[in-house]
Amino acid sequence: MKTIYRTICAICVICGLTACSDFLEEQVPQATLTQDEVKNPEYIDNVLISAYAGLVSIEDMNASFSLWNYDTRSDDAYVGGSDFSDGEPFHRLEKGVGILTTDWPFSSIWTRFYNYLSRVSLSLDILASANQENATIQQRTAEMKFLRAYGHFQLKRLFKKIPFVNKPNMQEEDYNNLSNTEYTNDEGWQQIINDLEDAYAVLPETQTEKGRPTKAACAAFLAKVYLYKAYHQDDANTNQVTSISDTDLQKVIEYTNPALYARAGYGLEPDMHNNFRPEEQYENGKESLWAIQYSKNDGTVYGNLNFSYRLIVPCIPKVHDSGCDFYKPSHNLVSAYRTNSDGLPILDTFADEEYTVGSAQTVDPRLFVTVGVPGTPYMFNPSFMINETNAWSRSGGTFGYFVSLKQNVDPALTDSYLYLCDSQWASSMNRIVLRYADVLLMRAEAQAQLGQTSEAIALVNQVRERAAAMITNSVVSSYPNKYNVHFAVGKYSGSYSKDEAMKIIKMERRLELAMESERFFDLVRWGDAATVLNKYYSTESEKMNFLSGSQFTANKNEYLPIPFEQMAASNGHYTQNCGQW
């Protein structure tokens, strides 16, 4: 933990001496501030900007705060790239075998998140020394607690056993004595909840500056953390889900109350793709509850661009022949969008057939705003038609020809929204962390688990109604005529048992949130990871030979190992995760 302490000291110097003029834009220092001035509400944002800016500047293409690199452990995506030596630790992670505590990505993501948390911790310490009666100080404290919860939440999803940087005025000795087992698993989730509930009590319904969290964003985040906590896992020897807490599920219901979101103007976009567009009229739309703000042409040298997605850009013939081509959608995911004669998902046997453009099979239109499929245009631009040739695959087809769309931008928008850096793209498109469709599905899940299956299915149908509307009113509504695809989306009717409703909700979460780095973590919190992924390895390896020999080991592969480097530097205060790492 010494590295965290040194980072805090460095930030103290920076924040004490510089001021930034615009929210989330790191500018050249224009003046100096004394320690007393730093505490003044008029200047307090000049300090807090460091914490917000860390959301953009600290992450890396190999350590994205979106965690896309780690979603390749799911059945949604392959690692991709050029070959197995390209990001080798991620390929081993994808297959579940040969994973080492010394693999460099693990310590990298750990260190980057704690460096980010150190900025937040410093900001909270400075805020604590300011006038607590001031409304601005109270609101900024709430924002920082929200940001602290975000860092701890992402780390806990990855590593389970983590040290919490959540005490005031921590000194070097405090950091050196941090333990990753100070709290039980449930107590760890509760630490995150405590920060968010403090924030929820203060945050306003709206913010004039985009990127600052609102009360609705905090409610959605609380619902998500309570949903994770609800699936109680064994602490000591396994990662098994041993019980589901009705009390926590009731809190999910509380924080997903539709009226709370309607008051602030949140709802579903008419076209799901609107959530993944860089144009100003779409960014921070009504479905976006909280998003990381990126920008270009903002007065900085290169702009505050999203370089963490630069590896996901595919090979694009005549535009970008050296695309890194990572995070490749799987055959299994594409097949999951197939629908039956009623326009409903094929819940159990969807993987028995592959989907191809031009076939008579019907599909959910969300497929084509999630995955670039051969026979359709890349980023909806007919100048870039995807096909199964090496021109569209950096690996020569080893990792297939599907490409991810939600992180990418039409190459024709280069002048306005993209920046080419070292043969890799960076984008100014915001990254949505919390969106309203997720809120609806979290509420549906809690209701189903509590036996309120009719109400749960009604919420699923709300999401499906938007998908059905996309057939005639979306960026892909012309695809049936242009590319010979067939859309069909129906709503669920009738009555369902709790188990049946949960199966429906799990599939709907996958279809709606695919390639948004949620799938693997959903499988783990449900306790489904071993069953689902070993079945996936068995069937997917018949299509993709590189998955042969893959194995998900229960009570081990649910979480990353605590990195060797961090264990060695912990003075014996860290305990390794279960699984005989």
C-alpha positions, 0 to 999 in steps of 0.5 A: 500500500505504500504506492497508494500513499505516495500517490496521495502525497503527490496529488496533495502537492498538485492540488495545493498549487494548481487550479483547473478552469473547466469541469473534467478538462485538465488545463494548464495551471493559471494560478496558485491556491493557498491551503486556506483558499483550497477549502473555500467553496469558491475554489473547492472544485479546483481540487475535486477535478483531480478525482473526476479527471482520474476517471479518464486519465488513470485508466488504460487500454489494458486496464479499462475501468469499464472492465471490458477486458474481464468480460471476455471470461463470459460467453458473450465475447472472445479476447481476440487480437492478432494471436494468443501471444497478443495479451496472453494473460487475457487469453488464459483468463478467457479459457480459465486455465494457466492463470498466474498471480503474477499476470501483469494485468491484475496488478495493473488494474488493482494499482490504477483503481487504488490510485484513482481512489487515492484522489477521491480520498484526498478530496474527501479529507479536504472537504472535511476541513471545509465549512460543513454548513455550506450546501456546495461542500455537502453536495461535493462530499456526496459526489466524492462518496459516490465516486469512492463507491464506484472504485470499491465496487469495481474492485470488489467485483474483480477481486472479492477480497479488497482493502477499503480506503474509506477512513479519514486522514489516513497516513502511511502507517494506516495504508501499510496496515490495511487488510483485505479481510477487515470486512466479511463479504457482506460487510464489504458490500455494506461499506459501499452501500454506506457511501452511496446512502450518504450520497443519496441523502444529499445529491440533487435530482438534476445537475447543471454540469454533466458527469456529476452524479444525481439522486437517480444515478445514486439510486440506480447504483444502490440498487445494483450493489444491494442486488449483488449483496442479496446473493450471499456468498460463502466467505471462507472456502468457496464462492458459492451462493448460499442464500438470497436475502429478501431484505436486500431485494426489498432495498432493490425495489425501493431504489428502482421505484419508477417514480423516482426516475420519472421525476428527473426525466429518465426513461428508455430511449426510443432506439437503444443505439442512441445510448452509444452515439457520440453526437451531442444530441444523443450524449447524456440522453434520458436513458443515461443515468451516469456516464464518464464524460469524454471530449475532443476539441476542448482546449486541451492538446488531444482532448479528454478521449476514451483511449481505454476502448482503442483495442476494440476497434476492428480491422476496417479495410481502406480505413484502418488496416491495423485495428487491434480487433479485441473484444470479439462477440461470440457465436453463442451471443449472436445465436442468443438473439434468435427468436421463435415463432412468437418473437420470443428468445429461444431460452434453452436451445438457442445455441443449437443453430448458428445465425447467418444474415440472409437465412430465414431465421428471425432475430431481435433487432438489438443484435445489429446494434450490438454486433457487427455481423458479416453481411451488414455494415460496420457502424451502420455505414454501407461504405464499410460492409463486413465480410468473412475475409482477412481484411476484417480479421487481424487474426485471419479468422481465428477469433471470428469475424463478428465485431463489437459496435457499442464501443465504436464510432463510424469512421466517417466521423473522424474529424469530429469524434475520433482521434488516430493515435499510434495506429489506434483510435480514441473516441470522444463518445461518453461511456454510460455506467448506469442506464435506465434499462438496467434499472428496469431489469434489476427491479424485475429480478428483485420482484421475481425473486420475491415471488412477484412474477407478474410484475417482473414480466411486465417490466421485461416487456417494457424493455422488449417493447422498445426492442419491438419498436426498433423494427420500424424506428431505429438505425437498423429498421432498413436492414430487412429490405437492404440485407435480407434479415428478418426481425421478430420481437414478441412480449411474454404473456401468461403466468410464470413460476419464479424459476421460469421468470428468472430464466426469462430475466437472465436472458433479457439482461444478456440481450439488452446489456451484451458487450457492456461488461456485465455478463460475467459478473451477473453469472458470478452473482447468480452462482451460475458461472461454472454451469453456464460457462462449462456448457459454453466451452463444450459447444463453442469449442466445436466452432472455435478450436482455440477454446478446446481445453477450457475449464471454469473451476468453481470456487476459484475462477469467479474472482481474480487472484490477489496479485502477487506483487500486492500480496508481497507488499502487504506486510502479511495483511492480505489473504489470497482468494480461495482456489489454491492460487 
